[in-house]
Amino acid sequence: MPQEQYAHRSTMQTSEGPQVYKVGIYGWRKRCLYFFVLLLMILILVNLAMTIWILKVMNFTIDGMGNLRITDKGLKLEGDSEFLKPLYAKEIRSRPGNPLYFQSARNVTVNILNEKTKVLTRLVTGPQAVEAHSQKFEVKTLSGKLLFSADDNEVVVGAERLRVLGAEGTVFPKSIETPNVRADPFKELRLESPTRALVMEAPKGIEINAEAGSLKAMCRTELRLESKDGEITLNSAKIKLPNLPQGSSSSAGSRQKIYELCVCPNGRLFLSQAGTSSTCQINTSVCL
């Protein structure tokens, strides 16, 4: 560079002085930045206040939240609780002295599964009925005595007394096996078959006893008392057969009131007016 030009440039820089460049945000940009910083602080304060309010409303503590408490024995729920999805637990129980309620808008279903997640036992309580699905159903007392059991083969009632309170009694479509059938005190016992026969069988005998009342047997066609190897005993002070047929009047007179009980070969009974000798042979026309 020529010496004259260098001297002229130096003279110009010296006369003008050093140049200063300002660094920063000024004007409307600075005001916008302060506004956004203030807005962010307000949002942080509102968020913190909302968080504290939620913690207070939900009752968050070190032991849990709301009605849920974490104890050494598990989870503890106080008050009403609602589960929107399945609940898996080893044991569910209420506080000592308080009942445990299961409430649902439709039904409550309890399933017992095996290792392959196959349902073994199911209990369904619905608005129409209570259903139990299992291989065997049992009801026992606290001491372990069987009260009721049911399976595919039989139904067992283990109580000392089975009472049927229905006004129409009990209907058995097929046979019934029991050692004793009796009514409540001061109530009558009725064994009835409206459209079919009524059969009572026992290997060692049948006893029909009415200690404080009368015994009445009615049928439409035939009433049969049969003993294959033994005898039939009618033990009473009076035995009346009021509707037996009577034979024709004998020569002894028609006004006498003494009759002879006769038996036909087919087992039919009839009355014949008594005479000096048997008059059954005279009135055998009743057996026809």
Backbone as numpy.savetxt, mean C-alpha at the origin, in Angstrom:
# Nx Ny Nz CAx CAy CAz Cx Cy Cz
79.47 67.92 -45.24 78.61 69.10 -45.24 79.51 70.35 -45.24
79.12 71.29 -45.99 79.93 72.50 -46.00 79.90 73.18 -44.66
80.90 73.91 -44.38 81.03 74.57 -43.08 80.01 75.66 -42.91
79.65 76.34 -44.03 78.69 77.44 -43.94 77.29 76.91 -43.56
76.86 75.76 -44.15 75.52 75.19 -43.84 75.47 74.71 -42.39
76.50 74.06 -41.90 76.53 73.55 -40.53 76.42 74.69 -39.54
77.10 75.76 -39.82 77.04 76.90 -38.91 75.66 77.55 -38.92
75.02 77.59 -40.10 73.69 78.17 -40.19 72.67 77.32 -39.43
72.72 75.99 -39.46 71.78 75.09 -38.76 71.97 75.19 -37.28
73.21 75.29 -36.85 73.46 75.40 -35.41 72.91 76.70 -34.88
73.05 77.74 -35.68 72.54 79.04 -35.25 71.02 79.01 -35.12
70.33 78.31 -35.99 68.85 78.23 -35.95 68.40 77.44 -34.72
69.05 76.33 -34.39 68.66 75.56 -33.22 68.90 76.32 -31.94
69.93 77.09 -31.93 70.25 77.84 -30.71 69.27 78.95 -30.50
68.87 79.60 -31.61 67.94 80.71 -31.49 66.53 80.25 -31.11
66.06 79.11 -31.59 64.70 78.61 -31.29 64.62 77.96 -29.91
65.60 77.41 -29.36 65.57 76.72 -28.07 65.17 75.25 -28.22
65.26 74.45 -27.12 64.94 72.99 -27.18 63.43 72.76 -27.34
63.03 71.80 -28.14 61.62 71.43 -28.37 61.16 70.39 -27.35
59.97 70.55 -26.69 59.40 69.64 -25.67 58.15 68.98 -26.25
58.06 67.61 -26.18 56.91 66.82 -26.67 56.10 66.32 -25.48
54.82 66.67 -25.38 53.94 66.26 -24.27 53.41 64.84 -24.51
53.48 63.98 -23.46 53.00 62.60 -23.51 51.83 62.47 -22.53
50.63 61.90 -22.93 49.46 61.71 -22.06 48.17 61.86 -22.82
47.02 61.79 -22.04 45.67 61.91 -22.61 45.07 63.19 -22.10
44.61 63.99 -23.01 44.08 65.28 -22.66 42.75 65.49 -23.36
42.03 66.39 -22.87 40.79 66.77 -23.52 39.65 65.79 -23.22
38.77 65.57 -24.21 37.59 64.71 -24.02 37.98 63.27 -23.79
39.16 62.85 -24.27 39.58 61.47 -24.01 39.85 61.25 -22.52
40.45 62.26 -21.88 40.72 62.15 -20.45 39.42 62.09 -19.65
38.46 62.89 -20.03 37.18 62.88 -19.32 36.45 61.55 -19.49
36.49 60.96 -20.70 35.86 59.63 -20.93 36.54 58.55 -20.09
37.86 58.63 -20.00 38.58 57.64 -19.19 38.17 57.73 -17.73
38.07 58.93 -17.19 37.64 59.08 -15.80 36.20 58.58 -15.61
35.37 58.83 -16.59 33.97 58.36 -16.49 33.89 56.83 -16.45
34.66 56.16 -17.33 34.64 54.69 -17.33 35.24 54.12 -16.05
36.29 54.77 -15.53 36.86 54.30 -14.26 35.84 54.44 -13.13
35.11 55.56 -13.11 34.08 55.77 -12.09 32.94 54.77 -12.24
32.53 54.52 -13.48 31.47 53.54 -13.73 31.90 52.14 -13.29
33.16 51.78 -13.55 33.67 50.46 -13.14 33.68 50.34 -11.63
34.06 51.39 -10.92 34.04 51.36 -9.46 32.62 51.19 -8.94
31.66 51.89 -9.58 30.27 51.74 -9.15 29.78 50.31 -9.37
30.11 49.71 -10.51 29.71 48.33 -10.78 30.34 47.37 -9.78
31.60 47.62 -9.43 32.26 46.75 -8.45 31.56 46.85 -7.09
31.18 48.05 -6.69 30.48 48.23 -5.41 29.11 47.57 -5.44
28.39 47.74 -6.55 27.06 47.11 -6.66 27.19 45.59 -6.65
28.19 45.06 -7.36 28.40 43.61 -7.39 28.76 43.09 -6.01
29.59 43.81 -5.30 29.94 43.40 -3.94 28.73 43.44 -3.02
27.91 44.48 -3.17 26.71 44.57 -2.33 25.73 43.44 -2.65
25.54 43.13 -3.94 24.66 42.03 -4.32 25.19 40.70 -3.81
26.49 40.50 -3.86 27.08 39.26 -3.36 26.84 39.11 -1.86
27.05 40.21 -1.12 26.81 40.16 0.33 25.34 39.90 0.62
24.44 40.52 -0.16 23.00 40.31 0.05 22.61 38.86 -0.24
23.15 38.28 -1.32 22.85 36.88 -1.64 23.38 35.96 -0.54
24.58 36.21 -0.06 25.13 35.38 1.02 24.26 35.46 2.27
23.72 36.65 2.53 22.88 36.81 3.72 21.52 36.15 3.53
20.93 36.32 2.34 19.61 35.72 2.09 19.70 34.20 2.05
20.68 33.67 1.37 20.85 32.22 1.28 21.43 31.61 2.54
21.77 32.45 3.49 22.28 31.98 4.78 23.53 31.12 4.60
24.48 31.66 3.88 25.75 30.97 3.70 26.57 31.09 4.99
27.03 29.93 5.47 27.92 29.90 6.63 29.05 28.92 6.36
29.90 28.77 7.35 31.00 27.82 7.20 30.48 26.39 7.15
29.34 26.12 7.83 28.78 24.77 7.90 27.89 24.42 6.72
27.49 25.40 5.91 26.62 25.09 4.78 25.89 26.32 4.33
24.75 26.09 3.66 23.95 27.19 3.14 22.48 26.88 3.35
21.68 27.92 3.64 20.24 27.76 3.79 19.90 26.73 4.85
18.98 25.79 4.49 18.58 24.71 5.39 19.53 23.53 5.35
20.58 23.63 4.54 21.53 22.55 4.39 22.73 22.79 5.29
23.04 21.78 6.12 24.18 21.85 7.01 25.05 20.62 6.79
26.35 20.84 6.84 27.32 19.75 6.68 27.83 19.37 8.06
27.56 18.14 8.46 27.98 17.64 9.77 28.94 16.47 9.59
29.38 15.94 10.73 30.29 14.79 10.67 29.60 13.54 10.17
28.27 13.44 10.36 27.53 12.25 9.94 26.94 12.37 8.55
27.08 13.54 7.91 26.54 13.70 6.57 25.89 15.06 6.41
24.88 15.12 5.56 24.15 16.35 5.30 22.89 16.40 6.14
22.56 17.58 6.64 21.39 17.78 7.47 20.53 18.87 6.86
19.27 18.55 6.59 18.31 19.48 6.00 17.26 19.83 7.04
17.00 21.10 7.18 15.98 21.56 8.11 14.86 22.23 7.34
13.62 21.87 7.63 12.48 22.42 6.91 12.17 21.62 5.66
11.35 22.20 4.78 10.95 21.55 3.54 12.07 21.67 2.51
12.30 20.57 1.77 13.34 20.54 0.74 12.74 19.97 -0.53
13.17 20.49 -1.66 12.68 20.06 -2.96 13.86 19.65 -3.82
13.76 18.44 -4.42 14.81 17.90 -5.27 14.26 17.81 -6.69
14.91 18.49 -7.61 14.45 18.50 -8.99 15.04 17.36 -9.81
16.09 16.74 -9.32 16.73 15.63 -10.01 16.90 14.47 -9.04
17.34 13.30 -9.50 17.46 12.14 -8.59 18.37 12.42 -7.41
18.03 11.82 -6.28 18.80 11.93 -5.04 19.39 10.56 -4.72
20.67 10.51 -4.56 21.37 9.27 -4.23 21.91 9.39 -2.80
21.47 8.51 -1.94 21.89 8.56 -0.55 21.87 7.15 0.03
22.71 6.92 1.00 22.75 5.63 1.66 21.65 5.49 2.69
21.32 6.59 3.35 20.30 6.57 4.40 19.62 7.93 4.47
18.30 7.91 4.59 17.50 9.12 4.76 16.66 8.94 6.01
16.79 9.84 6.95 16.04 9.73 8.19 15.72 11.13 8.71
14.70 11.21 9.56 14.29 12.48 10.13 14.96 12.69 11.48
14.77 13.88 12.01 15.30 14.16 13.34 14.56 13.32 14.38
15.21 13.00 15.48 14.54 12.18 16.52 13.26 12.84 17.01
12.18 12.09 16.97 10.90 12.59 17.44 10.06 13.29 16.40
10.58 13.44 15.17 9.84 14.11 14.10 9.57 13.14 12.96
8.41 13.26 12.30 8.10 12.35 11.18 8.88 12.74 9.93
8.93 11.81 9.00 9.58 12.02 7.70 8.51 11.97 6.63
8.39 13.04 5.82 7.37 13.14 4.80 8.02 13.10 3.42
7.36 12.35 2.50 7.71 12.37 1.09 6.48 12.88 0.34
6.61 14.00 -0.32 5.48 14.63 -0.97 5.79 14.84 -2.44
4.81 14.51 -3.30 4.99 14.66 -4.73 3.66 15.03 -5.35
3.73 15.73 -6.50 2.50 16.13 -7.20 1.86 14.95 -7.90
2.63 13.90 -8.24 2.07 12.74 -8.95 2.21 11.47 -8.13
3.41 10.95 -8.03 3.60 9.73 -7.25 5.00 9.72 -6.69
5.21 8.82 -5.74 6.52 8.60 -5.13 6.92 7.16 -5.43
8.07 6.98 -6.03 8.55 5.67 -6.45 9.88 5.38 -5.76
9.97 4.20 -5.16 11.20 3.74 -4.52 11.64 2.47 -5.22
12.83 2.46 -5.79 13.37 1.32 -6.52 14.58 0.75 -5.81
14.69 -0.59 -5.81 15.87 -1.29 -5.31 16.53 -1.94 -6.52
17.78 -1.58 -6.78 18.50 -2.05 -7.96 19.60 -3.01 -7.55
20.01 -3.85 -8.49 21.15 -4.73 -8.27 22.40 -4.11 -8.88
23.48 -4.90 -8.98 24.73 -4.37 -9.52 24.62 -3.99 -10.98
23.68 -4.60 -11.71 23.50 -4.31 -13.13 22.40 -3.29 -13.37
22.05 -2.52 -12.32 21.01 -1.48 -12.38 19.66 -2.04 -12.84
19.39 -3.28 -12.51 18.10 -3.89 -12.81 17.20 -3.76 -11.59
15.95 -3.40 -11.80 15.00 -3.19 -10.70 14.62 -4.52 -10.09
14.89 -4.69 -8.80 14.50 -5.89 -8.07 13.19 -5.70 -7.31
13.04 -4.55 -6.69 11.84 -4.25 -5.90 11.44 -2.81 -6.19
10.13 -2.60 -6.34 9.61 -1.27 -6.63 8.37 -1.01 -5.80
8.32 0.16 -5.20 7.17 0.61 -4.43 6.69 1.92 -5.02
5.45 1.93 -5.50 4.87 3.10 -6.15 3.63 3.52 -5.38
3.64 4.75 -4.89 2.47 5.32 -4.23 1.93 6.43 -5.11
0.77 6.21 -5.69 0.17 7.16 -6.61 -1.18 7.64 -6.15
-1.82 8.50 -6.93 -3.13 9.02 -6.54 -4.24 7.97 -6.58
-4.03 6.89 -7.34 -5.07 5.87 -7.46 -4.85 4.67 -6.55
-3.59 4.26 -6.36 -3.33 3.05 -5.58 -1.88 3.06 -5.12
-1.58 2.11 -4.25 -0.22 1.84 -3.78 0.18 0.47 -4.32
1.24 0.43 -5.10 1.65 -0.80 -5.76 3.03 -1.20 -5.26
3.17 -2.51 -5.01 4.46 -3.08 -4.60 4.80 -4.20 -5.57
5.95 -4.09 -6.22 6.41 -5.08 -7.18 7.65 -5.78 -6.60
7.50 -7.05 -6.26 8.62 -7.82 -5.71 8.26 -9.29 -5.78
9.23 -10.13 -5.51 8.99 -11.57 -5.51 8.16 -12.01 -4.32
8.29 -11.31 -3.18 7.54 -11.67 -1.98 7.31 -10.41 -1.16
6.10 -10.31 -0.59 5.72 -9.16 0.22 5.40 -9.65 1.63
6.04 -9.05 2.64 5.86 -9.47 4.02 5.58 -8.27 4.92
4.76 -8.51 5.95 4.49 -7.53 6.99 4.74 -8.21 8.32
5.64 -7.64 9.12 6.02 -8.24 10.40 5.86 -7.23 11.52
5.77 -7.74 12.75 5.72 -6.89 13.93 7.14 -6.49 14.33
7.23 -5.66 15.37 8.55 -5.26 15.85 9.34 -6.42 16.40
8.64 -7.42 16.92 9.34 -8.60 17.45 9.72 -9.59 16.38
9.32 -9.37 15.13 9.68 -10.27 14.05 8.61 -11.29 13.70
7.42 -11.21 14.31 6.36 -12.16 14.01 5.70 -11.81 12.67
5.49 -12.83 11.87 4.89 -12.62 10.55 3.39 -12.35 10.68
2.95 -11.23 10.13 1.53 -10.89 10.11 0.88 -11.18 8.77
1.61 -10.92 7.68 1.05 -11.10 6.34 2.19 -11.30 5.37
1.99 -12.23 4.44 2.97 -12.46 3.38 2.23 -12.92 2.13
2.77 -12.56 0.99 2.16 -12.92 -0.29 3.25 -13.14 -1.33
3.08 -14.20 -2.12 3.98 -14.47 -3.24 3.16 -15.14 -4.34
3.85 -15.72 -5.32 3.14 -16.35 -6.44 2.38 -17.59 -6.03
2.78 -18.26 -4.95 2.17 -19.54 -4.58 1.04 -19.40 -3.57
1.19 -18.51 -2.57 0.19 -18.46 -1.52 0.22 -17.11 -0.83
-0.84 -16.86 -0.08 -0.98 -15.69 0.78 -1.19 -16.18 2.20
-0.33 -15.73 3.12 -0.35 -16.20 4.49 -0.73 -15.05 5.41
-1.70 -15.29 6.28 -2.10 -14.33 7.31 -1.68 -14.93 8.64
-0.68 -14.32 9.28 -0.13 -14.88 10.51 -0.73 -14.32 11.77
-1.69 -13.41 11.69 -2.31 -12.85 12.89 -3.20 -13.89 13.56
-3.41 -13.71 14.84 -4.25 -14.65 15.58 -5.71 -14.60 15.13
-6.15 -13.47 14.64 -7.54 -13.33 14.22 -7.60 -12.48 12.95
-8.36 -12.95 11.99 -8.59 -12.21 10.75 -10.02 -11.70 10.77
-10.19 -10.38 10.79 -11.52 -9.77 10.85 -11.83 -9.12 9.52
-13.03 -9.39 9.02 -13.52 -8.80 7.77 -14.68 -7.90 8.15
-14.54 -6.59 7.92 -15.52 -5.61 8.36 -16.48 -5.19 7.26
-16.37 -5.76 6.07 -17.25 -5.38 4.98 -18.68 -5.80 5.23
-19.62 -4.96 4.80 -21.05 -5.26 5.01 -21.48 -6.48 4.20
-20.87 -6.73 3.05 -21.23 -7.86 2.21 -20.45 -9.12 2.52
-19.59 -9.06 3.55 -18.84 -10.25 3.91 -17.62 -10.45 3.03
-17.20 -11.70 2.91 -16.01 -12.06 2.14 -16.39 -13.05 1.07
-15.88 -12.85 -0.13 -16.16 -13.73 -1.25 -14.91 -14.53 -1.56
-15.03 -15.86 -1.61 -13.94 -16.75 -1.97 -14.31 -17.45 -3.28
-13.70 -17.08 -4.40 -14.04 -17.74 -5.67 -13.72 -19.22 -5.68
-12.71 -19.62 -4.89 -12.34 -21.03 -4.84 -12.36 -21.50 -3.39
-11.62 -22.52 -3.09 -11.69 -23.14 -1.77 -10.96 -22.29 -0.74
-11.30 -22.51 0.53 -10.65 -21.88 1.66 -10.34 -22.95 2.68
-9.15 -22.88 3.26 -8.70 -23.87 4.24 -8.40 -23.15 5.55
-9.13 -23.51 6.60 -8.96 -22.85 7.89 -9.42 -23.80 9.00
-8.79 -23.74 10.17 -9.23 -24.60 11.27 -10.45 -24.08 12.00
-10.77 -22.79 11.87 -11.87 -22.24 12.65 -12.47 -21.05 11.90
-13.80 -21.03 11.83 -14.55 -19.91 11.27 -15.60 -19.52 12.29
-15.54 -18.27 12.76 -16.50 -17.83 13.75 -16.77 -16.34 13.59
-17.89 -15.91 14.11 -18.27 -14.50 14.04 -17.91 -13.81 15.34
-18.00 -12.46 15.31 -17.75 -11.69 16.53 -18.85 -11.97 17.54
-18.59 -11.69 18.81 -19.63 -11.90 19.84 -20.91 -11.12 19.51
-22.05 -11.79 19.70 -23.39 -11.23 19.46 -23.64 -10.94 17.99
-22.85 -11.53 17.10 -23.05 -11.41 15.66 -23.29 -12.80 15.08
-24.11 -12.84 14.03 -24.40 -14.14 13.42 -23.36 -14.47 12.36
-23.14 -15.77 12.17 -22.21 -16.26 11.17 -23.01 -16.91 10.06
-22.75 -16.50 8.83 -23.49 -17.01 7.69 -22.50 -17.49 6.62
-22.65 -18.75 6.23 -21.90 -19.33 5.12 -22.88 -19.53 3.99
-22.65 -18.83 2.89 -23.65 -18.79 1.83 -22.98 -18.94 0.47
-23.64 -19.71 -0.40 -23.25 -19.83 -1.80 -24.48 -19.54 -2.64
-24.61 -18.32 -3.20 -25.87 -17.94 -3.86 -26.20 -18.76 -5.09
-25.21 -19.13 -5.89 -25.50 -19.79 -7.17 -24.90 -21.18 -7.28
-24.07 -21.61 -6.34 -23.44 -22.93 -6.42 -23.63 -23.67 -5.11
-23.03 -24.84 -5.04 -23.15 -25.67 -3.84 -22.13 -25.23 -2.80
-22.43 -25.51 -1.55 -21.55 -25.24 -0.43 -21.08 -26.57 0.14
-19.78 -26.82 0.07 -19.20 -28.11 0.47 -18.24 -27.86 1.61
-18.39 -28.62 2.70 -17.48 -28.57 3.83 -16.90 -29.96 4.02
-15.57 -30.07 4.00 -14.88 -31.34 4.12 -13.79 -31.23 5.17
-13.59 -32.33 5.90 -12.53 -32.40 6.90 -12.13 -33.86 7.06
-10.83 -34.14 7.21 -10.42 -35.54 7.32 -10.81 -36.18 8.65
-11.03 -35.38 9.71 -11.33 -35.97 11.01 -12.64 -35.47 11.60
-13.45 -34.80 10.82 -14.76 -34.40 11.33 -14.99 -32.91 11.21
-16.27 -32.55 11.21 -16.71 -31.17 11.13 -17.61 -30.89 12.32
-17.33 -29.85 13.05 -18.12 -29.47 14.21 -18.78 -28.13 13.95
-20.09 -28.07 14.06 -20.87 -26.86 13.91 -21.53 -26.59 15.25
-21.17 -25.46 15.86 -21.60 -25.20 17.22 -22.16 -23.79 17.31
-23.35 -23.65 17.87 -23.97 -22.36 18.17 -24.37 -22.38 19.63
-23.51 -21.82 20.50 -23.72 -21.96 21.94 -24.87 -21.10 22.45
-25.06 -19.92 21.89 -26.07 -19.00 22.43 -27.18 -18.70 21.45
-27.30 -19.46 20.39 -28.34 -19.17 19.41 -28.77 -20.43 18.68
-29.45 -20.24 17.58 -29.94 -21.36 16.79 -29.04 -21.61 15.60
-29.17 -22.80 15.04 -28.41 -23.19 13.86 -29.39 -23.48 12.74
-29.18 -22.83 11.60 -30.11 -22.94 10.50 -29.35 -23.26 9.22
-29.79 -24.33 8.52 -29.19 -24.71 7.25 -30.29 -24.73 6.19
-30.09 -23.99 5.10 -31.09 -23.87 4.05 -30.45 -24.13 2.70
-31.21 -24.77 1.81 -30.75 -24.99 0.44 -31.98 -25.09 -0.46
-31.77 -25.00 -1.76 -32.88 -25.02 -2.70 -33.25 -26.44 -3.11
-32.26 -27.32 -3.26 -32.56 -28.67 -3.76 -32.30 -29.74 -2.71
-31.06 -29.98 -2.34 -30.75 -31.09 -1.43 -29.80 -30.64 -0.33
-30.05 -31.17 0.86 -29.16 -31.00 2.00 -28.69 -32.39 2.40
-27.40 -32.64 2.27 -26.88 -34.00 2.47 -25.87 -33.99 3.60
-26.12 -34.89 4.59 -25.17 -35.15 5.66 -24.65 -36.56 5.45
-23.37 -36.68 5.19 -22.81 -37.98 4.79 -21.61 -38.31 5.66
-21.56 -39.52 6.15 -20.44 -40.03 6.92 -20.07 -41.40 6.34
-18.87 -41.52 5.82 -18.50 -42.75 5.12 -18.18 -43.90 6.08
-17.43 -43.61 7.13 -17.00 -44.68 8.03 -17.59 -44.57 9.43
-18.27 -43.48 9.74 -18.77 -43.31 11.10 -20.27 -43.19 11.13
-20.75 -42.35 12.01 -22.18 -42.17 12.18 -22.50 -40.68 12.32
-23.74 -40.36 12.13 -24.25 -38.99 12.28 -25.17 -38.99 13.49
-24.85 -38.16 14.46 -25.60 -38.13 15.71 -26.31 -36.79 15.84
-27.63 -36.85 16.07 -28.43 -35.66 16.34 -28.80 -35.72 17.81
-28.07 -34.95 18.64 -28.25 -35.01 20.08 -29.02 -33.77 20.53
-30.30 -33.94 20.81 -31.13 -32.83 21.24 -32.32 -33.36 22.02
-32.87 -32.49 22.86 -34.06 -32.91 23.62 -35.26 -33.09 22.72
-35.33 -32.29 21.63 -36.43 -32.41 20.69 -35.87 -32.36 19.28
-36.34 -33.28 18.46 -35.99 -33.29 17.04 -37.29 -33.23 16.26
-37.50 -32.16 15.50 -38.75 -31.96 14.79 -38.48 -31.97 13.29
-39.38 -32.71 12.59 -39.39 -32.73 11.12 -40.80 -32.37 10.70
-41.13 -31.08 10.67 -42.55 -30.70 10.53 -43.12 -30.91 9.14
-42.33 -30.94 8.11 -42.86 -30.97 6.75 -42.70 -32.34 6.09
-42.63 -33.39 6.87 -42.53 -34.73 6.29 -43.87 -35.14 5.68
-43.88 -35.86 4.56 -45.16 -36.34 3.99 -45.78 -37.41 4.88
-47.09 -37.49 4.81 -47.82 -38.47 5.61 -48.49 -39.50 4.71
-48.53 -40.73 5.22 -49.20 -41.79 4.49 -50.71 -41.69 4.64
-51.41 -42.56 3.94 -52.87 -42.56 4.00 -53.34 -43.02 5.37
-54.57 -42.63 5.72 -55.13 -42.97 7.04 -55.29 -44.48 7.18
-54.97 -44.99 8.35 -55.11 -46.43 8.62 -56.48 -46.72 9.22
-56.77 -47.99 9.42 -58.07 -48.39 9.97 -58.22 -48.02 11.43
-57.10 -47.61 12.07 -57.19 -47.28 13.50 -57.95 -45.99 13.73
-58.20 -45.23 12.67 -58.94 -43.97 12.83 -58.09 -42.81 12.37
-58.76 -41.79 11.86 -58.04 -40.66 11.29 -57.81 -39.56 12.29
-58.33 -39.68 13.51 -58.17 -38.61 14.47 -56.97 -38.80 15.40
-56.31 -39.90 15.31 -55.19 -40.11 16.23 -54.01 -39.22 15.83
-53.22 -38.82 16.80 -52.09 -37.94 16.59 -50.76 -38.63 16.88
-50.77 -39.93 16.83 -49.54 -40.69 17.04 -49.11 -41.23 15.69
-47.87 -40.95 15.32 -47.37 -41.35 14.00 -46.12 -42.19 14.18
-45.85 -42.91 13.15 -44.66 -43.75 13.08 -43.73 -43.16 12.01
-42.44 -43.06 12.32 -41.46 -42.53 11.38 -40.93 -43.67 10.53
-41.12 -43.53 9.23 -40.73 -44.59 8.30 -39.65 -44.08 7.36
-38.87 -45.03 6.85 -37.76 -44.73 5.94 -37.95 -45.52 4.67
-37.88 -44.82 3.53 -37.97 -45.50 2.24 -36.61 -46.10 1.87
-36.56 -46.99 0.92 -35.27 -47.55 0.48 -34.32 -46.48 -0.08
-34.86 -45.42 -0.63 -34.00 -44.37 -1.16 -33.60 -43.35 -0.09
-33.98 -43.58 1.18 -33.60 -42.71 2.27 -34.64 -41.67 2.62
-35.76 -41.62 1.94 -36.77 -40.61 2.21 -37.52 -40.96 3.49
-37.82 -39.97 4.29 -38.56 -40.15 5.53 -40.01 -39.72 5.32
-40.91 -40.43 5.97 -42.32 -40.04 5.94 -42.98 -40.52 7.21
-44.17 -39.99 7.46 -44.94 -40.33 8.65 -46.10 -41.24 8.28
-46.33 -42.18 9.14 -47.48 -43.09 8.97 -48.19 -43.21 10.30
-49.53 -43.19 10.26 -50.28 -43.28 11.51 -50.01 -44.62 12.18
-49.65 -44.52 13.47 -49.24 -45.71 14.21 -50.42 -46.65 14.44
-50.10 -47.90 14.49 -51.11 -48.91 14.77 -50.56 -49.93 15.75
-51.26 -51.04 15.87 -50.79 -52.08 16.79 -49.49 -52.69 16.28
-49.29 -52.64 15.00 -48.03 -53.09 14.40 -47.56 -52.01 13.43
-46.42 -52.22 12.82 -45.86 -51.21 11.92 -46.77 -51.03 10.71
-47.00 -49.78 10.37 -47.85 -49.46 9.22 -47.03 -48.88 8.06
-45.71 -48.99 8.14 -44.86 -48.44 7.08 -45.06 -49.18 5.77
-45.27 -50.50 5.83 -45.43 -51.28 4.61 -46.75 -50.92 3.91
-47.73 -50.46 4.66 -49.02 -50.12 4.06 -48.90 -48.83 3.24
-48.05 -47.92 3.70 -47.93 -46.59 3.08 -46.68 -46.45 2.23
-46.20 -47.52 1.62 -45.00 -47.44 0.79 -45.23 -46.66 -0.49
-46.48 -46.30 -0.76 -46.73 -45.47 -1.96 -46.10 -44.10 -1.86
-45.78 -43.66 -0.64 -45.13 -42.37 -0.48 -43.71 -42.39 -1.03
-43.10 -43.56 -1.06 -41.72 -43.68 -1.54 -41.63 -43.62 -3.06
-42.72 -43.72 -3.76 -42.67 -43.72 -5.23 -42.37 -42.32 -5.76
